[in-house]
Amino acid sequence: MPSVSAPTPPDHGRHHVVVLAIPPVIGFDATIPVQAFSTAVDAAGQRLYRVSLVTPDDSTAASTLGYGITPSAPASALASADTVVIPGTRNPVIRDAGRLDDATAAALDLVPDRARWMSICTGAFALAAAGRLRHRPATTHWASSAQLAAEHPDVRVDPSALFIDDGDVLTSAGLAAGIDLCLHVLRRDHGAAVANAVARHLVVPAWRDGGQAQFIEAPLPDVVRGGTASVRAWMLENLDRPIALAEMARQASMSVRTFTRRFRIETGQTPGEWLIRQRVARAAELLETTDLPIERVATSSGLGSPASLRHHLKITYGLSPLAYRKSFGGEPIVQPESTVAQ
């Protein structure tokens, strides 16, 4: 049976993220934190996290994708964890009996009190069974929310949230919401620049608005050839200037109609909606990491004017540009070259 594992680089005092794959683990969920945290680097290109992938009993974990998840470290790595991530699982004891199986319970006993906890999708069931969600707000996959609430009535389940940050315990909804949660944690730990760099590497939005309800009735799209990922990457490289829909379609060698349809299938958004979100994310990054005047932030992100910047930032983050900079800005770490359109 084929298997996958995550390399464990040498420890140089970095924040240690341990991903605990509880069999049968949801394979996609297990790869999300490994990829996101392994990709994060500082300005010098040094990795910001040490990532270990473990299983409760050190054996290869069966997954829902038909291949095994091979641990990169023994379960004892949990004893040095700064952050523990539990991907979705279909473990019948945890999911249906509402308690931990013996191997998982023994593994979680190794986690130090100082550790931060994260779950993706139905990994929330394991956190609840371990008592980590008692009297806390939490979310999980929308289809499992009622079951989580019924089995653990002391958990304040919110079926509509993409993710919930309750300080040292964070939970996310199903599948892709795990990416949203990891990007949120990267931003919380290291700022917008790091999170946005990882988002660009993964070719996903740095910030996604809305809740689970918008996805519940959406049918799964057919797989299409000649997708729009390369155009999205090109758009991210050209955020500082106007980009017309026709130009996007030319980059994809498609008609405007075909491009718009495929873009929406792949992202769930129109090209214009997606572009605005990326411009707002770029503006937030500049507010957080530079001391550029508001006018320059607006033009460098492609939003055009301070009024437009203020409008979109307020919608997305609930803050004005000055309030955002005051809340999240630190000492500037970069002074980009001028990208103001002449």
C-alpha positions in Angstrom: 0.0 0.0 0.0 1.5 3.4 -1.0 2.1 5.8 1.9 3.0 9.4 2.5 5.0 11.0 5.2 6.4 14.4 6.2 10.1 15.0 6.7 11.1 16.2 10.1 14.0 18.7 9.8 16.5 19.1 12.6 15.4 21.2 15.6 16.8 24.6 15.8 14.5 26.0 18.4 11.7 26.6 16.1 8.0 26.3 17.0 7.2 22.6 16.9 3.9 21.7 15.1 2.9 18.1 15.6 0.1 16.7 13.4 -1.6 13.7 15.0 -3.2 11.5 12.3 -5.8 9.4 14.1 -6.9 6.4 11.8 -8.8 6.3 9.7 -7.6 9.8 9.1 -9.1 12.0 6.4 -6.1 12.1 4.1 -6.6 15.6 2.6 -7.0 17.1 6.1 -3.7 15.5 7.2 -1.7 17.1 4.3 -3.0 20.7 4.9 -1.1 21.6 8.1 2.0 19.7 6.9 2.1 21.7 3.7 1.1 25.1 5.2 3.5 25.1 8.1 6.4 23.5 6.3 6.1 26.2 3.6 6.3 29.2 6.0 9.7 30.9 5.9 11.1 34.2 7.3 12.7 37.0 5.3 16.0 35.1 5.2 14.3 32.0 3.8 14.6 30.0 7.0 11.7 27.7 8.0 9.6 29.1 10.8 8.2 25.8 12.1 9.4 22.3 12.7 6.7 20.0 11.6 6.2 16.4 12.7 3.6 14.0 11.5 2.7 11.3 14.1 0.2 8.5 14.7 -1.1 7.4 18.1 0.8 4.0 18.1 3.6 4.9 15.6 2.2 2.7 12.9 1.1 3.7 9.4 -2.4 5.2 9.7 -5.1 4.1 7.3 -6.6 7.0 5.4 -9.8 7.8 3.6 -7.9 8.2 0.4 -6.8 4.6 0.2 -3.1 5.1 1.1 -1.3 5.0 4.4 -0.1 8.0 6.3 3.5 7.1 7.5 4.6 9.0 10.6 7.8 11.1 10.3 8.3 10.9 14.1 7.2 8.8 17.0 4.2 9.8 19.1 6.7 10.8 21.8 7.2 14.0 19.7 4.0 15.2 21.2 5.9 15.8 24.4 7.7 18.8 22.8 4.7 20.1 20.8 4.0 23.8 20.8 1.0 23.3 18.6 -1.0 20.1 18.1 -3.1 19.7 15.0 -5.7 17.0 14.8 -7.0 16.4 11.2 -10.4 14.9 10.5 -10.9 11.3 11.5 -13.5 8.6 11.1 -12.4 6.7 14.2 -15.6 5.0 15.4 -14.8 5.3 19.1 -14.1 9.0 18.9 -16.9 9.7 16.3 -19.7 7.5 17.6 -18.9 6.7 21.3 -17.8 10.2 22.1 -14.6 9.1 23.8 -10.9 8.6 23.0 -9.6 5.2 22.1 -6.8 4.0 24.4 -3.9 4.7 21.9 -5.1 8.3 21.2 -5.7 9.0 24.9 -2.2 7.8 25.7 -0.7 10.0 22.9 -2.6 13.1 24.0 -1.4 12.6 27.6 2.1 13.4 26.3 1.1 16.9 25.2 2.5 19.7 27.5 0.1 22.1 29.2 1.5 25.1 27.3 0.6 23.6 23.8 -1.9 25.2 21.5 -4.6 22.9 20.0 -6.0 23.0 16.5 -8.5 20.7 14.7 -9.5 20.4 11.1 -13.0 19.1 10.2 -14.0 16.2 12.4 -10.8 16.4 14.4 -13.0 18.5 16.7 -14.5 15.2 18.0 -11.1 14.2 19.3 -10.7 17.6 21.0 -14.1 17.4 22.5 -13.5 13.8 23.7 -10.3 15.0 25.3 -12.2 17.7 27.2 -10.4 20.5 25.3 -13.7 22.1 24.0 -15.7 22.1 27.3 -17.7 25.3 27.5 -15.9 26.7 24.4 -17.1 27.7 21.0 -16.1 25.3 18.2 -17.0 24.3 14.7 -16.6 21.2 12.5 -17.8 20.0 9.2 -21.4 21.2 8.8 -22.7 17.6 8.2 -21.3 16.5 11.6 -22.2 19.6 13.6 -25.4 18.2 15.0 -23.7 15.0 16.0 -20.9 16.9 17.8 -23.5 19.0 19.7 -25.5 15.9 20.7 -22.5 13.9 21.9 -20.8 16.8 23.6 -23.5 19.2 24.9 -21.0 21.2 26.8 -19.4 22.4 23.5 -20.9 25.6 22.0 -21.0 24.3 18.4 -21.3 26.9 15.6 -22.1 25.1 12.3 -21.8 28.2 10.2 -18.2 29.3 11.0 -15.3 28.5 8.7 -13.0 28.5 11.7 -13.1 29.6 15.4 -10.1 31.1 17.2 -10.6 30.7 21.0 -7.1 31.6 21.9 -5.2 28.4 22.7 -7.9 26.2 21.0 -8.8 26.6 17.4 -11.2 24.6 15.3 -12.2 24.7 11.6 -14.9 23.4 9.4 -14.4 20.7 6.7 -11.6 20.3 4.2 -10.6 23.6 2.6 -11.6 25.5 5.8 -8.5 23.8 7.3 -6.4 25.9 4.9 -8.2 29.1 6.1 -7.4 28.1 9.7 -3.7 27.4 9.0 -3.3 30.7 7.2 -5.0 32.5 10.1 -2.6 30.9 12.5 0.4 31.9 10.3 -0.9 35.4 10.2 -1.4 35.4 14.0 2.1 34.1 14.6 4.1 35.9 12.0 2.0 38.6 10.3 0.3 39.1 7.0 3.5 38.9 4.9 4.2 35.3 5.9 0.6 34.2 5.6 0.2 35.8 2.2 3.4 34.3 0.9 2.2 30.8 1.9 -1.2 31.6 0.3 0.5 32.6 -2.9 2.6 29.4 -2.8 -0.6 27.3 -2.4 -2.5 29.5 -4.9 -5.3 30.1 -2.5 -6.9 33.3 -1.2 -5.2 34.7 1.8 -8.6 35.6 3.3 -11.9 34.1 2.5 -15.2 35.7 3.7 -18.4 34.0 4.7 -19.4 30.8 6.4 -20.1 27.2 5.7 -23.7 27.8 4.6 -22.6 29.2 1.2 -21.0 25.8 0.4 -23.6 23.4 1.7 -25.7 23.2 -1.5 -22.9 23.8 -4.0 -22.4 20.7 -6.2 -18.9 19.3 -6.7 -17.5 20.7 -10.0 -16.4 18.5 -12.8 -12.6 18.3 -13.2 -11.7 20.7 -16.0 -8.5 20.9 -18.1 -6.7 24.1 -18.7 -7.6 25.6 -15.4 -7.1 29.1 -14.1 -4.4 28.6 -11.4 -1.6 30.0 -13.6 -3.7 33.1 -14.3 -4.4 33.6 -10.6 -0.7 33.4 -9.9 -0.2 36.0 -12.7 -2.9 38.3 -11.1 -1.1 38.1 -7.8 2.0 39.4 -9.4 0.2 42.3 -11.0 -2.1 43.5 -8.2 -0.7 47.1 -8.4 -2.3 47.8 -11.7 -5.8 47.5 -13.3 -6.5 44.1 -14.6 -9.5 43.8 -17.0 -11.5 40.6 -17.4 -10.6 40.4 -21.1 -6.9 40.5 -20.1 -7.4 37.7 -17.7 -9.1 35.6 -20.3 -6.3 36.3 -22.8 -3.7 35.0 -20.2 -5.7 31.8 -20.0 -6.2 31.6 -23.8 -9.9 31.4 -23.3 -13.0 33.4 -24.2 -14.2 35.7 -21.5 -17.3 33.5 -21.0 -15.4 30.3 -20.7 -12.8 31.9 -18.4 -15.4 33.3 -16.1 -17.2 30.0 -15.9 -14.1 28.0 -15.1 -12.8 30.5 -12.7 -16.0 30.3 -10.7 -16.0 26.5 -10.8 -12.4 26.5 -9.4 -12.7 29.2 -6.8 -16.4 29.7 -6.0 -16.0 33.4 -6.9 -16.1 35.6 -9.9 -12.8 36.9 -11.2 -13.7 40.3 -9.9 -14.6 39.1 -6.5 -11.4 37.1 -6.2 -9.3 40.0 -7.4 -10.8 42.4 -4.8 -10.1 40.0 -2.0 -6.4 39.6 -3.1 -6.1 43.4 -3.3 -7.5 43.8 0.2 -5.1 41.1 1.5 -2.2 42.9 -0.2 -3.3 46.2 1.4 -3.5 44.6 4.8 0.0 43.2 4.4 1.4 46.7 3.5 -0.4 48.3 6.4 1.0 45.7 8.7 4.6 45.6 7.5 5.4 49.0 6.0 4.9 52.7 7.0 3.8 53.6 3.5 1.2 56.5 3.4 -2.4 55.3 3.0 -2.5 56.7 -0.5 0.5 54.5 -1.5 -1.1 51.5 0.1 -4.2 52.1 -1.9 -2.4 52.4 -5.3 0.2 49.6 -4.6 -2.6 47.1 -3.8 -4.6 48.2 -6.9 -7.5 49.5 -4.9 -6.9 52.9 -6.4 -7.9 55.4 -3.8 -7.9 55.8 0.0 -11.7 55.9 -0.1 -11.8 52.5 -1.9 -9.2 51.1 0.5 -11.2 52.3 3.5 -14.4 50.8 2.0 -13.1 47.3 1.3 -11.0 47.1 4.4 -14.0 48.0 6.6 -16.1 45.3 4.8 -13.4 42.6 5.2 -11.8 43.3 8.6 -14.2 45.8 10.2 -11.5 48.4 10.6 -10.4 51.5 8.9 -6.8 51.6 7.4 -5.5 53.6 10.4 -7.2 51.4 12.9 -5.9 48.3 11.2 -2.3 49.6 11.2 -2.6 50.5 14.9 -4.0 47.1 15.8 -1.7 44.9 13.7 1.2 47.0 12.5 4.7 46.6 13.9 8.0 48.0 13.0 8.2 48.1 9.2 10.2 45.2 7.8 10.1 46.1 4.1 10.0 49.2 2.0 8.9 48.1 -1.5 9.8 49.9 -4.6 7.3 52.3 -5.9 4.5 50.5 -7.8 2.2 53.5 -8.1 0.5 53.7 -11.5 1.5 56.8 -13.4 
